[in-house]
Amino acid sequence: MLLLLALNGFFKTILIIVLVYVALRFLIRLLLPYIMRYVAKKAGEKMGHAFKGFSDAQKPNRPEPQPVEKKSKEVVGEYIDFEEID
């Protein structure tokens, strides 16, 4: 009789462990998309702050673009073709 009571307690413990495991898996499957969205949003904010600071620090050091000068089409000189002598 004592062995039967001990086995009964053992099976109850195993049943509780299995039920807790199944319940946690179910909750994780439900909550995981929300957790991932939150983590991705926070990572995006941190990246935005990091790159904002980087780009703000770099902006004053950039030189202003110089206007491109148009080349004149005037003939400057003659074209000379040099040939190699053996």
SERO-4910 file (N, C-alpha, C, O; in steps of 0.05 Angstrom, whole numbers):
BEGIN
 pado doro    nc1    nc2    nc3   cac1   cac2   cac3    cc1    cc2    cc3    oc1    oc2    oc3
  Met    A     17    -24      0      0      0      0     17     25      0     11     44    -14
  Leu    A     39     25     15     57     48     17     70     53    -10     74     76    -18
  Leu    A     77     32    -24     89     34    -51     70     47    -71     78     62    -88
  Leu    A     44     40    -68     23     51    -86     20     81    -81     17     96   -100
  Leu    A     21     89    -56     19    118    -50     44    133    -60     42    156    -69
  Ala    A     67    121    -58     92    133    -68     91    136    -98     99    157   -109
  Leu    A     81    116   -112     79    117   -141     58    138   -149     61    151   -170
  Asn    A     37    140   -134     16    159   -140     27    188   -138     21    204   -155
  Gly    A     43    193   -118     56    220   -115     76    225   -138     78    247   -148
  Phe    A     90    204   -146    109    206   -168     95    213   -194    104    231   -208
  Phe    A     73    199   -199     58    205   -224     45    233   -223     44    246   -244
  Lys    A     37    242   -200     26    269   -198     48    290   -204     43    309   -218
  Thr    A     72    285   -194     94    303   -199    101    304   -228    105    325   -239
  Ile    A    102    281   -241    108    279   -270     86    293   -285     92    308   -304
  Leu    A     61    289   -278     39    302   -291     40    333   -289     35    347   -308
  Ile    A     47    342   -265     49    371   -261     72    383   -278     69    404   -290
  Ile    A     95    369   -279    117    378   -294    110    380   -324    116    399   -338
  Val    A     96    359   -334     88    359   -362     68    381   -368     71    394   -388
  Leu    A     49    385   -350     29    406   -355     42    434   -354     35    451   -370
  Val    A     61    439   -336     75    465   -335     91    468   -361     91    490   -372
  Tyr    A    104    448   -370    119    449   -395    101    456   -419    108    473   -435
  Val    A     79    443   -421     60    448   -443     49    476   -441     46    489   -462
  Ala    A     42    485   -417     31    511   -414     51    533   -421     44    553   -434
  Leu    A     77    529   -413     97    548   -420    102    550   -450    105    571   -461
  Arg    A    103    526   -463    106    526   -492     83    541   -506     88    556   -525
  Phe    A     59    537   -496     36    550   -508     37    580   -504     33    596   -523
  Leu    A     44    589   -480     47    618   -475     69    630   -491     67    653   -501
  Ile    A     92    616   -493    114    627   -509    106    630   -538    113    650   -550
  Arg    A     92    611   -549     83    613   -577     64    637   -580     64    650   -601
  Leu    A     47    642   -560     29    665   -562     44    692   -559     38    711   -573
  Leu    A     63    693   -541     76    718   -534    101    724   -550    110    747   -551
  Leu    A    113    705   -563    138    708   -578    136    730   -599    155    746   -601
  Pro    A    115    732   -616    114    753   -636    115    781   -623    128    799   -634
  Tyr    A    101    785   -601    101    811   -588    129    817   -576    138    840   -577
  Ile    A    141    797   -564    168    801   -553    188    808   -575    204    826   -571
  Met    A    186    794   -597    205    799   -619    200    827   -631    220    841   -637
  Arg    A    175    836   -633    170    863   -643    182    884   -624    193    904   -633
  Tyr    A    179    879   -598    189    898   -579    220    900   -580    231    921   -580
  Val    A    232    876   -582    262    875   -584    271    889   -610    291    904   -609
  Ala    A    258    883   -632    266    896   -658    262    926   -657    278    941   -668
  Lys    A    241    935   -644    236    964   -642    258    978   -626    268    999   -633
  Lys    A    264    965   -603    285    977   -586    312    977   -601    327    996   -598
  Ala    A    319    955   -615    344    954   -630    345    975   -651    365    988   -656
  Gly    A    322    979   -665    320   1000   -685    324   1028   -674    338   1045   -686
  Glu    A    313   1033   -650    317   1059   -637    346   1063   -630    356   1085   -634
  Lys    A    359   1042   -619    387   1045   -612    404   1050   -636    423   1066   -636
  Met    A    398   1036   -658    413   1040   -683    409   1068   -693    428   1082   -703
  Gly    A    384   1078   -692    378   1105   -701    393   1126   -685    404   1145   -696
  His    A    394   1122   -659    408   1141   -642    438   1140   -648    452   1160   -649
  Ala    A    449   1116   -652    477   1113   -657    485   1126   -684    505   1140   -685
  Phe    A    469   1121   -705    476   1132   -731    469   1162   -732    482   1176   -747
  Lys    A    450   1171   -717    443   1199   -716    467   1215   -704    475   1236   -715
  Gly    A    478   1204   -683    501   1217   -671    525   1216   -690    541   1236   -691
  Phe    A    528   1195   -704    551   1192   -722    547   1211   -746    567   1225   -754
  Ser    A    523   1213   -757    519   1230   -780    521   1260   -772    530   1276   -787
  Asp    A    511   1266   -748    513   1294   -739    542   1302   -735    549   1325   -740
  Ala    A    558   1284   -725    586   1290   -721    601   1293   -747    621   1308   -749
  Gln    A    592   1280   -768    606   1280   -794    597   1304   -811    612   1312   -829
  Lys    A    573   1314   -807    563   1335   -825    580   1360   -827    585   1370   -849
  Pro    A    589   1372   -804    604   1397   -806    631   1393   -821    642   1413   -831
  Asn    A    642   1369   -821    668   1365   -833    667   1361   -863    687   1360   -877
  Arg    A    643   1358   -874    640   1353   -903    644   1380   -918    633   1400   -911
  Pro    A    661   1379   -939    664   1404   -955    639   1408   -972    626   1389   -980
  Glu    A    634   1432   -978    612   1439   -996    619   1430  -1024    642   1432  -1032
  Pro    A    600   1420  -1039    606   1411  -1066    613   1436  -1084    599   1456  -1084
  Gln    A    634   1433  -1098    643   1454  -1116    628   1453  -1142    623   1431  -1153
  Pro    A    621   1476  -1153    608   1475  -1179    627   1465  -1201    651   1471  -1201
  Val    A    617   1449  -1219    633   1437  -1240    637   1458  -1262    618   1469  -1272
  Glu    A    662   1462  -1269    668   1481  -1290    665   1467  -1317    674   1444  -1320
  Lys    A    653   1481  -1336    650   1470  -1363    677   1473  -1378    689   1495  -1377
  Lys    A    685   1453  -1392    709   1454  -1408    703   1470  -1433    682   1468  -1446
  Ser    A    722   1486  -1440    719   1502  -1465    725   1485  -1489    741   1466  -1487
  Lys    A    712   1490  -1511    716   1474  -1535    736   1487  -1554    737   1481  -1578
  Glu    A    752   1505  -1543    772   1518  -1560    794   1498  -1567    801   1481  -1550
  Val    A    806   1501  -1590    828   1484  -1598    853   1496  -1586    860   1519  -1591
  Val    A    866   1480  -1569    890   1490  -1554    915   1485  -1570    933   1502  -1570
  Gly    A    916   1463  -1583    941   1457  -1598    936   1434  -1617    913   1424  -1621
  Glu    A    957   1425  -1630    956   1404  -1649    959   1377  -1636    973   1375  -1615
  Tyr    A    947   1357  -1647    951   1330  -1637    974   1317  -1651    975   1317  -1675
  Ile    A    993   1307  -1635   1017   1295  -1647   1017   1265  -1640   1014   1258  -1616
  Asp    A   1020   1249  -1660   1020   1220  -1656   1049   1211  -1657   1063   1213  -1677
  Phe    A   1060   1201  -1634   1087   1192  -1633   1088   1163  -1640   1071   1147  -1631
  Glu    A   1108   1155  -1655   1112   1127  -1662   1138   1118  -1650   1157   1133  -1648
  Glu    A   1139   1092  -1644   1164   1081  -1633   1183   1075  -1656   1175   1066  -1677
  Ile    A   1209   1080  -1651   1230   1074  -1671   1245   1049  -1662   1254   1048  -1639
  Asp    A   1247   1030  -1680   1262   1005  -1673   1292   1008  -1676   1306    989  -1671
***
